[in-house]
């Protein structure tokens, strides 16, 4: 019988240790780094690159390798490198999007909680005014409806937070049930590269363009190989047609990629401007709150007016957070579109 307390203590300690092992605090940089280090997409792309590089070394070391075999091996290594770069940027974009969504949902819970508290106070005031016969039952009903709606929004936001965190945990390969705590997002980078810089060299960075350029290169090689007096003329003609088709495909893909970079860069610029607008609104809301607090101290404002100003200031601050989150998403999108990281998080 004496062993039961010891057994209970051991069980409690084991459970406590298990709970401690499933708790994890993440920052945005650490979340991206974790995904890049151990994510399945990046791991697969890295393995494929290593395989292609090993094949290239073997082909180069073989004195019997013909030019087409060597070209294909070189292209395989270049394509593997572009695929690894694309995998990193795509994974970073996914993690950033999920981290931002989870953080924003938590911020919405905080804001909705404050709004429900304000609605509750407004309902109490409306009921008191009704009892004093200076308000109607319709006035109370309107406030009650607003409170019910905000309570539902709060419940929806609270339900969304664990779902979004679980999605992020799956992306990072964390164990099911991991209790994630997300640190506030850092300030986004202050500047990004010029559009012309981002558009330069796309055919060496974007996986699709690399493949299109390699198709053109290989087609040109086939033309050179067939351009002699011992190869049938039809073979040369077919090679020339294939080269023309490959070049058109490359030109079309290059134009589409350049347009994608330009559009993504515009989205980044728009997001930066939105931050400025949101910050101005937050400053105005903070000024209004300060003035309301001063009026309360002077006896010319009610406490509920200060509470209203506090909620409005919190809402404006949340608007700044949303704008900054939008910039993070836009920067990640620009990185994917250009093949060059713009977040500073991809190593």
C-alpha positions as CSV (number, residue, x, y, z in Angstrom):
1,X,0.0,0.0,0.0
2,X,2.9,2.3,0.6
3,X,3.9,2.2,-3.0
4,X,0.7,3.9,-4.2
5,X,1.7,7.4,-3.3
6,X,5.1,6.9,-4.9
7,X,3.5,5.5,-8.0
8,X,1.1,8.4,-8.2
9,X,4.0,10.8,-7.8
10,X,5.9,9.1,-10.5
11,X,2.9,9.2,-12.8
12,X,2.4,12.9,-12.2
13,X,6.0,13.6,-12.9
14,X,5.9,11.6,-16.1
15,X,2.8,13.5,-17.3
16,X,4.4,16.8,-16.3
17,X,7.6,15.9,-18.3
18,X,5.5,14.9,-21.3
19,X,3.6,18.1,-21.2
20,X,6.8,20.1,-20.9
21,X,8.2,18.3,-23.9
22,X,5.2,19.3,-26.0
23,X,5.4,23.0,-25.2
24,X,7.3,25.1,-27.7
25,X,7.8,28.8,-28.2
26,X,8.5,29.9,-31.8
27,X,9.6,33.1,-33.4
28,X,9.0,33.7,-37.1
29,X,12.7,33.3,-38.0
30,X,13.0,30.1,-35.9
31,X,9.8,28.6,-37.5
32,X,11.2,29.2,-41.0
33,X,14.6,27.9,-40.1
34,X,13.0,24.7,-38.7
35,X,11.0,24.1,-41.8
36,X,14.1,24.7,-44.1
37,X,16.2,22.4,-42.0
38,X,13.8,19.4,-41.7
39,X,10.9,20.0,-44.0
40,X,10.1,17.1,-46.4
41,X,10.0,19.3,-49.6
42,X,13.4,20.9,-48.9
43,X,14.9,17.6,-47.8
44,X,13.8,15.9,-51.0
45,X,15.0,18.7,-53.2
46,X,18.4,18.7,-51.4
47,X,18.7,15.0,-51.9
48,X,17.9,15.3,-55.6
49,X,20.5,18.0,-56.0
50,X,23.1,15.9,-54.4
51,X,22.2,13.0,-56.7
52,X,22.4,15.3,-59.8
53,X,25.8,16.7,-58.7
54,X,27.2,13.2,-58.1
55,X,26.0,12.2,-61.6
56,X,27.7,15.3,-63.1
57,X,30.9,14.4,-61.4
58,X,30.7,10.9,-62.7
59,X,30.0,12.0,-66.3
60,X,32.8,14.5,-66.2
61,X,35.2,11.9,-64.9
62,X,34.2,9.5,-67.7
63,X,36.4,10.1,-70.8
64,X,33.8,8.4,-73.1
65,X,31.0,10.8,-72.2
66,X,29.5,12.4,-75.3
67,X,28.6,16.1,-75.4
68,X,24.8,15.5,-75.1
69,X,25.3,13.3,-72.0
70,X,27.5,15.9,-70.4
71,X,25.1,18.7,-71.3
72,X,22.2,16.8,-69.8
73,X,24.2,16.1,-66.6
74,X,25.1,19.8,-66.3
75,X,21.5,20.7,-66.8
76,X,20.4,18.2,-64.2
77,X,22.6,19.8,-61.6
78,X,21.5,23.3,-62.5
79,X,17.8,22.2,-62.4
80,X,18.4,20.6,-59.1
81,X,19.8,23.8,-57.6
82,X,16.9,25.8,-59.0
83,X,14.4,23.3,-57.6
84,X,16.1,23.5,-54.1
85,X,15.9,27.3,-54.2
86,X,12.3,27.1,-55.2
87,X,11.5,24.6,-52.5
88,X,13.1,26.8,-49.8
89,X,11.2,29.9,-51.0
90,X,7.9,28.1,-51.2
91,X,8.3,26.5,-47.8
92,X,9.2,29.9,-46.3
93,X,6.1,31.4,-47.9
94,X,3.9,28.7,-46.5
95,X,5.4,29.1,-43.0
96,X,5.1,32.9,-43.1
97,X,1.5,32.7,-44.2
98,X,0.5,30.2,-41.5
99,X,2.5,32.0,-38.7
100,X,0.9,35.3,-39.7
101,X,-2.6,33.9,-39.8
102,X,-2.2,32.2,-36.3
103,X,-0.7,35.4,-34.8
104,X,-3.4,37.6,-36.4
105,X,-6.1,35.2,-35.0
106,X,-4.7,35.6,-31.5
107,X,-4.8,39.4,-31.9
108,X,-8.4,39.2,-33.1
109,X,-9.3,37.3,-29.9
110,X,-7.8,40.0,-27.8
111,X,-9.6,42.7,-29.7
112,X,-13.0,40.9,-29.7
113,X,-12.6,40.3,-26.0
114,X,-12.3,44.1,-25.4
115,X,-15.2,44.7,-27.7
116,X,-17.4,42.3,-25.8
117,X,-16.5,44.0,-22.5
118,X,-17.5,47.3,-24.0
119,X,-20.8,45.9,-25.4
120,X,-21.5,44.5,-22.0
121,X,-21.0,47.8,-20.3
122,X,-23.2,49.5,-23.0
123,X,-25.9,47.0,-22.3
124,X,-25.8,47.7,-18.6
125,X,-26.1,51.4,-19.3
126,X,-29.0,50.9,-21.8
127,X,-30.8,48.8,-19.2
128,X,-30.3,51.4,-16.5
129,X,-31.6,54.1,-18.9
130,X,-34.6,51.9,-19.7
131,X,-35.3,51.6,-16.0
132,X,-35.1,55.3,-15.7
133,X,-37.5,55.7,-18.6
134,X,-35.0,57.7,-20.7
135,X,-34.5,54.8,-23.2
136,X,-36.7,52.4,-25.0
137,X,-36.8,48.6,-25.1
138,X,-35.7,48.9,-28.7
139,X,-32.5,50.7,-27.6
140,X,-31.8,47.8,-25.3
141,X,-32.5,45.3,-28.0
142,X,-30.1,47.0,-30.4
143,X,-27.3,46.9,-27.8
144,X,-28.1,43.3,-27.0
145,X,-28.0,42.3,-30.7
146,X,-24.5,44.0,-31.0
147,X,-23.3,42.1,-27.9
148,X,-24.6,38.8,-29.3
149,X,-22.9,39.4,-32.6
150,X,-19.6,40.3,-31.0
151,X,-19.7,37.3,-28.7
152,X,-20.1,35.1,-31.7
153,X,-17.2,36.7,-33.4
154,X,-15.1,36.1,-30.3
155,X,-16.1,32.5,-30.1
156,X,-15.3,32.0,-33.8
157,X,-11.9,33.7,-33.3
158,X,-11.1,31.5,-30.2
159,X,-12.0,28.4,-32.2
160,X,-9.8,29.4,-35.1
161,X,-6.6,29.9,-33.1
162,X,-5.8,26.3,-32.2
163,X,-6.7,25.2,-35.7
164,X,-4.3,27.6,-37.3
165,X,-1.5,26.7,-34.8
166,X,-2.1,23.0,-35.5
167,X,-1.7,23.6,-39.2
168,X,1.6,25.4,-38.6
169,X,2.8,22.6,-36.3
170,X,2.1,20.1,-39.1
171,X,4.0,22.1,-41.6
172,X,7.0,22.2,-39.2
173,X,6.8,18.4,-38.6
174,X,6.0,18.8,-34.9
175,X,4.3,16.1,-32.9
176,X,0.5,16.2,-32.7
177,X,-0.6,18.1,-29.6
178,X,2.4,20.3,-29.5
179,X,1.5,23.5,-27.5
180,X,2.8,26.3,-29.6
181,X,3.4,29.8,-28.3
182,X,4.1,32.3,-31.1
183,X,6.2,35.3,-30.4
184,X,5.1,38.6,-32.0
185,X,6.3,39.0,-35.5
186,X,9.4,41.1,-36.1
187,X,9.3,44.3,-38.1
188,X,9.4,43.5,-41.9
189,X,12.5,44.4,-43.8
190,X,12.6,48.1,-44.6
191,X,13.4,47.7,-48.3
192,X,13.4,45.2,-51.1
193,X,15.4,44.9,-54.3
194,X,14.5,47.0,-57.4
195,X,12.2,45.4,-59.9
196,X,14.9,45.5,-62.7
197,X,17.3,43.6,-60.4
198,X,14.7,41.0,-59.5
199,X,13.8,40.5,-63.2
200,X,17.4,40.0,-64.2
201,X,18.6,36.4,-64.4
202,X,15.2,34.8,-63.8
203,X,16.1,32.0,-66.2
204,X,18.8,30.9,-63.8
205,X,16.7,31.0,-60.6
206,X,13.1,30.0,-61.4
207,X,12.7,26.3,-61.8
208,X,10.3,26.5,-64.7
209,X,12.4,29.0,-66.6
210,X,15.5,27.0,-65.9
211,X,13.9,24.0,-67.5
212,X,12.6,26.1,-70.5
213,X,16.1,27.6,-71.0
214,X,17.6,24.1,-70.8
215,X,15.2,22.8,-73.4
216,X,16.3,25.6,-75.7
217,X,19.9,24.9,-75.0
218,X,19.5,21.2,-75.7
219,X,17.5,22.0,-78.9
220,X,20.2,24.3,-80.1
221,X,22.8,21.5,-79.4
222,X,20.7,19.1,-81.5
223,X,20.8,21.6,-84.4
224,X,24.5,21.9,-84.2
225,X,24.9,18.1,-84.1
226,X,22.7,17.6,-87.1
227,X,24.2,20.5,-89.1
228,X,26.6,18.5,-91.3
229,X,26.9,16.7,-94.5
230,X,26.4,13.2,-93.1
231,X,23.1,13.7,-91.3
232,X,19.8,13.6,-93.2
233,X,18.4,17.0,-94.1
234,X,15.1,16.1,-92.5
235,X,16.7,15.5,-89.2
236,X,18.2,19.0,-89.3
237,X,14.9,20.5,-90.2
238,X,13.1,18.8,-87.4
239,X,15.8,20.0,-85.0
240,X,15.4,23.5,-86.2
241,X,11.6,23.4,-85.7
242,X,12.1,22.0,-82.2
243,X,14.6,24.8,-81.5
244,X,12.1,27.5,-82.7
245,X,9.3,26.0,-80.6
246,X,11.6,25.8,-77.5
247,X,12.7,29.4,-78.0
248,X,9.0,30.6,-78.2
249,X,8.2,28.7,-75.1
250,X,11.2,30.2,-73.3
251,X,10.2,33.7,-74.5
252,X,6.6,33.3,-73.3
253,X,7.7,31.9,-69.9
254,X,10.2,34.8,-69.5
255,X,7.6,37.4,-70.2
256,X,5.1,35.8,-67.8
257,X,7.8,35.5,-65.1
258,X,8.8,39.2,-65.5
259,X,5.1,40.2,-65.2
260,X,4.8,38.1,-62.1
261,X,7.8,39.9,-60.5
262,X,6.4,43.3,-61.4
263,X,3.0,42.5,-60.0
264,X,4.5,41.0,-56.8
265,X,6.7,44.1,-56.4
266,X,3.6,46.3,-56.7
267,X,1.9,44.3,-54.0
268,X,4.9,44.9,-51.7
269,X,4.8,48.6,-52.4
270,X,1.0,48.7,-51.7
271,X,1.5,46.8,-48.5
272,X,4.2,49.3,-47.4
273,X,1.9,52.2,-48.1
274,X,-0.9,50.5,-46.1
275,X,1.4,50.3,-43.1
276,X,1.8,54.1,-43.2
277,X,-2.0,54.6,-43.4
278,X,-2.6,52.2,-40.5
279,X,0.1,53.9,-38.4
280,X,-1.4,57.3,-38.9
281,X,-4.8,55.9,-37.9
282,X,-3.2,54.4,-34.8
283,X,-1.7,57.7,-33.8
284,X,-5.0,59.5,-34.2
285,X,-6.7,56.8,-32.1
286,X,-4.1,57.2,-29.4
287,X,-4.6,60.9,-29.4
288,X,-8.3,60.5,-29.1
289,X,-7.8,58.1,-26.1
290,X,-5.4,60.6,-24.4
291,X,-8.0,63.3,-24.8
292,X,-10.8,61.1,-23.5
293,X,-8.7,60.2,-20.4
294,X,-8.1,63.9,-19.8
295,X,-11.8,64.7,-20.1
296,X,-12.5,61.9,-17.6
297,X,-10.1,63.4,-15.1
298,X,-11.7,66.8,-15.6
299,X,-15.2,65.3,-15.0
300,X,-16.4,66.1,-18.5
301,X,-16.5,62.5,-19.8
302,X,-17.8,59.2,-18.6
303,X,-15.7,56.1,-18.0
304,X,-17.5,54.3,-20.8
305,X,-16.2,57.0,-23.3
306,X,-12.7,56.2,-22.2
307,X,-13.4,52.5,-22.6
308,X,-14.8,53.2,-26.1
309,X,-11.6,55.1,-27.0
310,X,-9.5,52.3,-25.6
311,X,-11.2,49.7,-27.9
312,X,-10.8,52.0,-30.9
313,X,-7.1,52.5,-30.1
314,X,-6.7,48.7,-29.8
315,X,-8.5,48.2,-33.1
316,X,-6.2,50.7,-34.8
317,X,-3.1,49.0,-33.3
318,X,-4.5,45.7,-34.7
319,X,-4.8,47.4,-38.1
320,X,-1.1,48.2,-37.9
321,X,-0.4,44.5,-37.2
322,X,-2.6,43.4,-40.1
323,X,-0.8,45.8,-42.4
324,X,2.6,44.5,-41.3
325,X,1.4,41.0,-41.7
326,X,0.3,41.9,-45.3
327,X,3.8,43.1,-46.0
328,X,5.3,39.9,-44.7
329,X,3.0,37.9,-47.1
330,X,3.8,40.2,-50.0
331,X,7.6,39.9,-49.4
332,X,7.3,36.1,-49.3
333,X,5.3,36.2,-52.6
334,X,7.9,38.5,-54.2
335,X,10.6,36.0,-53.2
336,X,8.8,33.1,-54.9
337,X,8.1,35.2,-58.0
338,X,11.7,36.4,-58.4
339,X,13.6,33.4,-57.0
340,X,15.4,35.8,-54.6
341,X,14.4,35.9,-50.9
342,X,13.1,39.3,-49.8
343,X,12.2,38.4,-46.2
344,X,15.8,37.9,-44.9
345,X,14.6,34.5,-43.4
346,X,15.8,32.1,-46.1
347,X,19.3,30.8,-45.7
